[in-house]
Amino acid sequence: MFSRKLKMRLRFISLFFLLFLCLYLFRLTQTPRYFIAEGKPVKIVGRVTNQPYFNDSYQIIKLGPVLILAQRFPGYFYGDKVEVFGKFQKEVINPFKSQYMSFFPTIRLLKEEESLISKTNFKKFLLKTRGQIEEKIKRLLPEPQSSLLLGVVLGVKTQMPEDFWQHLRKTGTLHLVVASGQNVVMVVGFLMNISVWFLKRRWAILVAVLGIVVYVLMVGAEAPAVRAGLMATMIFIGQLLGREVNPGKFLCLTAMVMLLICPLILFDIGFQLSFAATAGLLWLHPLLLTKLSALGKIPVLGEGLLVTLAAQLAALPILLVNFGQFSWLSPLVNALVLPLIPLLMVFGFIIAGLSFFSSFLAQLLSWFVWPFLSWFVKVVEFFGGLSWTNWEMGEISCWWAVLYYLILLIFLIKAGFKPNERTGNS
């Protein structure tokens, strides 16, 4: 017979899966909120909802559900109101998500009056600051080291060299240049350690929460950063209320809150990967520490291997369904570069701050960080250049992923899984 505690866990998990099922049925039955005639010239007016992606020859602009590939100049920015005239086509991203795209349409920037204090202007200011940091770091370091540091610190992926991007993708290390839980933890830790010297703990927590909001907006409010920020905020609220901090429950609660606010985020790949990887760290990692203790004892690499393996096992179906390929050497490559991430983040934040006050000091610190960045680059380029490291699986059915997770859940329940109380990497 199941124990009372296990019954409560099963009940909670069942409710969580029921919520996902309801959202899935909702997605199947809803009618689209927008429709654009395909193949015919259409004029639409909208606001740029994300910081555009730039490279040397073009820019990618997002207007809500519409993605536009446009000429590199003139550049458009978050919050700009534009009129777009051109042909649109519907692109299926995955079985649950599609979006409209237009290639090199005519775009006109619309002038408008706007209040000095608004949500749009605040985010514009943060993204402008991020843009200034990008420019300064790119002057301090060569490519691809500068893009790598910007990716680790701010999740910036614009102007990253294409070949380096492909190496990151092939080696399964692309997640390291996305603003996620580890970034949020670093921001929170820094603000808390500084604030407690001057403020009571209650007020220090408030400063940390405000810092989370600012950082999440600055990195573009992408799903992994939002998830980590919301989860950290809930943990702080729990501490203020004197409640027991249970990372697993907070992860599920975070998912529910995000899904209630925006149900369709369930079909966002970033959201799926972020939650799957974090769940792997909370529930699979402690189990792997027990079952594969010999692997964990390998000097330097052991802990990184187990952490990466836990996250990869949890995210594997999502990767296969959406990309149809998997790097079997990914745990090894991650283990070789993962220990560098905290160091790069700390010095990256310091360099970013110093660059506004002293270019000389920022340059000195950049030279210190350069060897570590170069090691990361060389490891990724070496393994990314090997043609036999990737398994091409082709198109995978979503039902295979459902079956995989059911088997994994049964395995965890039989093993008596317990959440990992160390939330530092979540």
C-alpha positions as CSV (number, residue, x, y, z in Angstrom):
1,M,0.0,0.0,0.0
2,F,1.1,3.6,-0.6
3,S,2.1,5.7,2.3
4,R,0.1,8.8,3.1
5,K,2.9,11.1,2.0
6,L,3.3,9.3,-1.3
7,K,-0.5,9.4,-1.9
8,M,-0.3,13.2,-1.4
9,R,2.5,13.4,-4.0
10,L,0.6,11.3,-6.5
11,R,-2.5,13.5,-6.0
12,F,-0.5,16.6,-6.6
13,I,1.1,15.2,-9.7
14,S,-2.3,14.0,-11.0
15,L,-3.7,17.5,-10.6
16,F,-0.7,18.9,-12.4
17,F,-1.1,16.5,-15.4
18,L,-4.9,17.2,-15.4
19,L,-4.1,20.9,-15.8
20,F,-1.8,20.2,-18.8
21,L,-4.5,18.0,-20.3
22,C,-7.1,20.7,-20.0
23,L,-4.7,23.2,-21.6
24,Y,-4.1,20.8,-24.4
25,L,-7.8,20.3,-25.1
26,F,-8.2,24.1,-24.8
27,R,-5.6,24.5,-27.5
28,L,-7.3,22.0,-29.8
29,T,-10.7,23.6,-29.5
30,Q,-10.0,27.3,-29.6
31,T,-10.4,29.4,-32.7
32,P,-7.4,31.6,-33.7
33,R,-7.4,35.2,-32.4
34,Y,-6.0,36.4,-35.6
35,F,-6.0,35.6,-39.3
36,I,-3.9,36.9,-42.2
37,A,-4.6,36.1,-45.8
38,E,-1.7,34.1,-47.1
39,G,0.0,34.9,-50.4
40,K,-1.7,38.2,-50.9
41,P,-0.4,41.7,-50.1
42,V,-1.6,42.7,-46.7
43,K,-1.0,45.8,-44.5
44,I,-0.8,45.4,-40.7
45,V,0.0,47.8,-38.0
46,G,1.7,46.6,-34.8
47,R,4.2,47.2,-32.1
48,V,7.7,45.5,-31.9
49,T,7.2,43.2,-29.0
50,N,10.8,41.9,-28.6
51,Q,14.3,43.3,-29.1
52,P,15.0,42.5,-32.8
53,Y,17.8,40.1,-33.8
54,F,20.5,41.8,-35.9
55,N,23.3,40.5,-38.1
56,D,25.3,42.0,-40.9
57,S,22.7,41.6,-43.7
58,Y,19.2,41.5,-42.1
59,Q,17.2,41.9,-38.9
60,I,14.3,39.8,-37.5
61,I,11.4,41.7,-35.9
62,K,8.6,40.3,-33.9
63,L,5.1,41.9,-33.9
64,G,3.2,39.7,-31.5
65,P,2.4,36.5,-33.4
66,V,4.1,37.8,-36.6
67,L,7.8,37.3,-37.5
68,I,9.4,39.6,-40.0
69,L,12.7,39.2,-41.9
70,A,13.7,42.8,-42.9
71,Q,16.6,44.7,-44.4
72,R,19.4,45.5,-41.8
73,F,18.8,49.2,-42.1
74,P,17.0,51.2,-40.8
75,G,17.1,49.4,-37.4
76,Y,13.9,49.0,-35.4
77,F,13.7,48.6,-31.6
78,Y,11.4,47.3,-28.9
79,G,8.3,49.4,-28.6
80,D,8.4,50.9,-32.1
81,K,5.0,51.2,-33.7
82,V,5.3,50.2,-37.4
83,E,3.2,49.7,-40.5
84,V,4.1,46.6,-42.5
85,F,3.0,46.0,-46.1
86,G,3.8,42.7,-47.8
87,K,2.9,39.0,-48.3
88,F,2.6,36.7,-45.3
89,Q,2.8,32.9,-45.0
90,K,1.9,30.6,-42.1
91,E,4.8,28.5,-40.7
92,V,4.3,25.5,-38.5
93,I,6.9,25.5,-35.7
94,N,5.7,22.3,-34.0
95,P,2.5,20.3,-33.9
96,F,1.1,22.8,-31.4
97,K,2.4,26.1,-32.5
98,S,2.5,28.1,-35.7
99,Q,3.2,31.7,-36.7
100,Y,3.0,34.1,-39.6
101,M,6.1,35.2,-41.4
102,S,6.9,37.9,-44.0
103,F,10.2,38.2,-45.9
104,F,11.5,41.7,-46.7
105,P,8.2,43.6,-46.7
106,T,7.9,47.4,-46.8
107,I,8.1,48.8,-43.3
108,R,7.2,52.4,-42.1
109,L,7.9,53.7,-38.6
110,L,4.8,55.4,-37.2
111,K,5.3,58.5,-35.0
112,E,3.3,58.7,-31.8
113,E,3.2,60.6,-28.6
114,E,3.9,58.6,-25.5
115,S,3.9,59.4,-21.8
116,L,7.3,59.8,-20.2
117,I,6.5,57.1,-17.6
118,S,5.2,53.9,-19.0
119,K,5.9,50.1,-19.0
120,T,7.1,50.4,-22.6
121,N,9.5,53.2,-21.9
122,F,10.9,51.4,-18.8
123,K,11.6,48.3,-20.8
124,K,13.0,50.4,-23.6
125,F,15.4,52.0,-21.1
126,L,16.5,48.6,-19.9
127,L,17.0,47.2,-23.4
128,K,18.9,50.4,-24.4
129,T,21.2,49.8,-21.4
130,R,21.7,46.2,-22.5
131,G,22.5,47.5,-26.0
132,Q,25.2,49.8,-24.6
133,I,26.7,46.8,-22.6
134,E,26.8,44.8,-25.8
135,E,28.7,47.5,-27.7
136,K,31.2,48.0,-24.9
137,I,31.9,44.3,-24.4
138,K,32.3,43.8,-28.2
139,R,35.0,46.5,-28.1
140,L,36.8,44.8,-25.2
141,L,36.9,41.2,-26.5
142,P,37.2,39.6,-30.0
143,E,34.6,37.2,-31.4
144,P,33.4,34.7,-30.5
145,Q,34.6,35.4,-26.9
146,S,32.5,38.6,-26.7
147,S,29.3,36.9,-27.9
148,L,29.9,34.0,-25.5
149,L,30.3,36.4,-22.5
150,L,27.2,38.4,-23.5
151,G,25.2,35.1,-23.9
152,V,26.3,33.8,-20.5
153,V,25.6,37.1,-18.6
154,L,22.6,38.6,-20.5
155,G,21.3,35.8,-22.8
156,V,22.2,37.9,-25.8
157,K,22.2,35.9,-29.0
158,T,22.3,38.7,-31.6
159,Q,25.3,38.9,-33.9
160,M,26.8,35.6,-32.6
161,P,28.9,34.1,-35.3
162,E,26.9,31.5,-37.2
163,D,29.5,28.7,-37.1
164,F,29.9,29.1,-33.3
165,W,26.2,29.1,-32.9
166,Q,26.0,25.8,-34.8
167,H,28.8,24.3,-32.7
168,L,26.8,25.2,-29.5
169,R,23.7,23.6,-31.0
170,K,25.5,20.4,-32.0
171,T,27.2,19.9,-28.7
172,G,24.0,20.6,-26.6
173,T,25.6,23.6,-24.9
174,L,23.3,26.3,-26.4
175,H,21.4,26.5,-23.0
176,L,24.5,28.0,-21.4
177,V,24.1,31.2,-23.5
178,V,20.4,31.6,-22.5
179,A,19.5,33.7,-19.4
180,S,18.1,31.1,-17.0
181,G,18.0,30.0,-13.3
182,Q,21.7,30.3,-12.7
183,N,21.8,33.9,-13.8
184,V,18.8,34.8,-11.6
185,V,20.5,33.1,-8.6
186,M,23.7,35.1,-9.2
187,V,21.7,38.4,-9.3
188,V,19.7,37.4,-6.2
189,G,22.8,36.3,-4.3
190,F,24.7,39.5,-5.1
191,L,21.8,41.8,-4.2
192,M,21.1,39.9,-1.0
193,N,24.7,39.9,0.2
194,I,25.0,43.7,-0.4
195,S,21.5,44.6,1.0
196,V,21.7,42.7,4.3
197,W,24.6,45.0,5.3
198,F,22.4,48.1,5.2
199,L,18.8,46.7,5.5
200,K,16.7,44.3,7.5
201,R,16.3,40.9,5.9
202,R,12.6,41.7,4.9
203,W,13.7,44.8,3.0
204,A,16.7,43.0,1.5
205,I,14.4,40.4,0.1
206,L,12.3,43.2,-1.5
207,V,15.4,44.7,-3.1
208,A,16.3,41.2,-4.4
209,V,12.8,40.8,-5.9
210,L,13.0,44.2,-7.6
211,G,16.4,43.2,-9.0
212,I,14.9,40.0,-10.4
213,V,12.2,42.0,-12.2
214,V,14.7,44.4,-13.7
215,Y,17.0,41.6,-14.8
216,V,14.2,39.5,-16.3
217,L,13.0,42.5,-18.3
218,M,16.5,43.4,-19.4
219,V,17.2,39.9,-20.8
220,G,13.9,40.1,-22.8
221,A,11.6,38.3,-20.4
222,E,12.2,34.9,-22.1
223,A,10.5,31.9,-20.6
224,P,13.5,30.4,-18.8
225,A,14.3,33.7,-17.1
226,V,10.7,34.3,-16.2
227,R,10.4,30.8,-14.7
228,A,13.5,31.3,-12.6
229,G,12.5,34.8,-11.5
230,L,9.0,33.8,-10.6
231,M,10.2,30.7,-8.7
232,A,12.8,32.7,-6.8
233,T,10.2,35.3,-5.9
234,M,7.8,32.6,-4.6
235,I,10.6,31.1,-2.5
236,F,11.2,34.5,-1.0
237,I,7.5,35.0,-0.2
238,G,7.5,31.6,1.4
239,Q,10.4,32.5,3.6
240,L,8.8,35.8,4.6
241,L,5.6,33.9,5.6
242,G,7.6,31.3,7.5
243,R,6.6,28.4,5.2
244,E,8.8,25.4,4.5
245,V,10.6,25.9,1.2
246,N,9.9,22.9,-1.1
247,P,11.6,23.5,-4.5
248,G,9.5,20.8,-6.3
249,K,6.2,22.3,-5.2
250,F,7.4,25.8,-6.0
251,L,8.4,24.6,-9.5
252,C,4.9,23.2,-10.1
253,L,3.2,26.3,-8.7
254,T,5.4,28.5,-10.9
255,A,4.2,26.5,-14.0
256,M,0.6,26.9,-12.9
257,V,0.9,30.6,-12.5
258,M,2.6,31.1,-15.9
259,L,0.0,28.9,-17.6
260,L,-2.9,30.7,-16.0
261,I,-1.6,34.0,-17.2
262,C,-0.8,32.7,-20.7
263,P,-2.0,29.2,-21.4
264,L,-0.4,29.1,-24.8
265,I,3.1,29.4,-23.3
266,L,2.8,25.6,-22.7
267,F,3.7,25.2,-26.4
268,D,6.8,27.5,-26.1
269,I,9.9,25.3,-26.5
270,G,11.9,27.5,-24.1
271,F,9.2,27.1,-21.4
272,Q,9.2,23.3,-21.9
273,L,12.9,22.9,-21.8
274,S,13.3,25.2,-18.8
275,F,10.8,23.3,-16.7
276,A,12.0,19.9,-17.8
277,A,15.6,20.6,-17.1
278,T,14.8,22.1,-13.7
279,A,12.6,19.1,-12.8
280,G,15.5,16.8,-13.8
281,L,17.8,18.7,-11.4
282,L,15.3,18.5,-8.6
283,W,14.2,14.9,-8.9
284,L,16.6,13.0,-11.2
285,H,19.9,14.4,-9.9
286,P,19.6,13.1,-6.3
287,L,18.7,9.6,-7.7
288,L,21.7,9.7,-10.1
289,L,23.9,10.7,-7.2
290,T,22.9,7.4,-5.5
291,K,22.8,5.1,-8.5
292,L,25.9,6.4,-10.3
293,S,28.0,7.5,-7.3
294,A,31.2,6.2,-9.0
295,L,30.6,8.6,-11.9
296,G,30.1,11.5,-9.4
297,K,33.5,10.8,-7.9
298,I,35.5,11.6,-11.1
299,P,37.7,14.6,-10.2
300,V,36.5,18.0,-11.6
301,L,34.1,16.4,-14.1
302,G,31.9,14.1,-11.9
303,E,29.4,16.6,-10.6
304,G,29.0,18.3,-14.0
305,L,28.4,15.0,-15.7
306,L,25.6,14.1,-13.3
307,V,24.0,17.5,-13.4
308,T,24.0,17.5,-17.2
309,L,22.8,13.9,-17.4
310,A,19.9,14.7,-15.1
311,A,18.8,17.7,-17.2
312,Q,19.4,15.9,-20.5
313,L,17.3,12.9,-19.5
314,A,14.5,15.1,-18.4
315,A,14.6,17.2,-21.6
316,L,15.4,14.5,-24.1
317,P,11.8,14.0,-25.5
318,I,11.3,17.7,-26.0
319,L,14.6,18.0,-27.9
320,L,13.8,15.0,-30.1
321,V,10.2,16.0,-30.9
322,N,11.2,19.6,-31.8
323,F,14.6,19.1,-33.4
324,G,14.9,15.4,-34.3
325,Q,18.5,15.1,-33.2
326,F,20.5,14.6,-30.0
327,S,24.2,14.9,-29.1
328,W,25.2,11.9,-27.1
329,L,28.5,13.6,-26.1
330,S,26.6,16.5,-24.6
331,P,27.1,15.5,-21.0
332,L,30.8,15.3,-21.5
333,V,31.1,18.7,-23.3
334,N,28.8,20.3,-20.6
335,A,31.0,18.8,-17.8
336,L,34.1,20.3,-19.4
337,V,32.7,23.9,-19.6
338,L,30.0,24.0,-16.9
339,P,32.5,24.8,-14.0
340,L,33.4,28.0,-15.8
341,I,29.9,29.5,-15.9
342,P,29.8,30.9,-12.4
343,L,33.2,32.6,-12.9
344,L,32.2,34.0,-16.3
345,M,29.0,35.3,-14.9
346,V,30.6,37.0,-11.9
347,F,33.3,38.7,-14.0
348,G,30.9,39.4,-16.8
349,F,28.7,41.4,-14.5
350,I,31.7,43.3,-13.1
351,I,33.1,44.0,-16.6
352,A,29.7,45.3,-17.7
353,G,29.5,47.6,-14.7
354,L,33.1,48.8,-15.0
355,S,32.7,49.6,-18.7
356,F,30.5,52.5,-17.8
357,F,33.1,54.1,-15.5
358,S,36.5,52.9,-16.5
359,S,37.3,51.4,-19.9
360,F,40.9,50.7,-18.7
361,L,39.8,48.6,-15.7
362,A,37.2,46.8,-17.8
363,Q,39.9,46.0,-20.4
364,L,42.2,44.6,-17.7
365,L,39.5,42.4,-16.4
366,S,38.6,41.3,-19.9
367,W,42.2,40.1,-20.5
368,F,41.9,38.0,-17.3
369,V,38.7,36.4,-18.4
370,W,39.8,35.8,-22.0
371,P,41.6,32.5,-21.4
372,F,38.6,31.0,-19.7
373,L,36.3,32.1,-22.6
374,S,38.8,30.7,-25.1
375,W,38.8,27.3,-23.3
376,F,35.0,27.2,-23.6
377,V,35.2,28.2,-27.3
378,K,37.9,25.6,-28.1
379,V,36.1,22.7,-26.4
380,V,32.8,23.6,-28.1
381,E,34.4,24.0,-31.6
382,F,36.4,20.8,-31.2
383,F,33.4,18.6,-30.3
384,G,31.1,20.5,-32.6
385,G,33.4,19.8,-35.5
386,L,33.0,16.0,-35.1
387,S,30.4,14.7,-37.5
388,W,29.6,11.5,-35.5
389,T,28.5,13.2,-32.2
390,N,24.9,13.8,-33.3
391,W,22.1,11.3,-33.7
392,E,19.7,12.3,-36.3
393,M,16.3,10.8,-35.3
394,G,14.0,12.3,-37.9
395,E,10.4,13.2,-37.0
396,I,9.3,11.9,-33.6
397,S,5.7,11.5,-32.5
398,C,4.5,13.5,-29.4
399,W,3.0,10.3,-28.0
400,W,6.5,8.9,-27.8
401,A,7.3,11.8,-25.5
402,V,4.2,11.2,-23.4
403,L,5.1,7.5,-23.0
404,Y,8.7,8.4,-22.0
405,Y,7.6,10.7,-19.3
406,L,5.1,8.2,-17.9
407,I,7.8,5.5,-17.7
408,L,10.1,8.0,-16.1
409,L,7.5,9.1,-13.6
410,I,6.8,5.4,-12.6
411,F,10.5,4.8,-12.2
412,L,10.9,7.9,-9.9
413,I,7.9,6.9,-7.8
414,K,9.2,3.3,-7.4
415,A,12.6,4.7,-6.5
416,G,11.0,6.9,-3.8
417,F,12.1,10.2,-5.4
418,K,12.7,13.2,-3.2
419,P,13.3,16.8,-4.5
420,N,16.8,18.1,-4.4
421,E,16.8,20.8,-1.7
422,R,19.7,22.6,-3.4
423,T,18.1,25.1,-5.7
424,G,21.2,27.0,-6.8
425,N,21.1,25.8,-10.4
426,S,17.4,25.7,-10.8
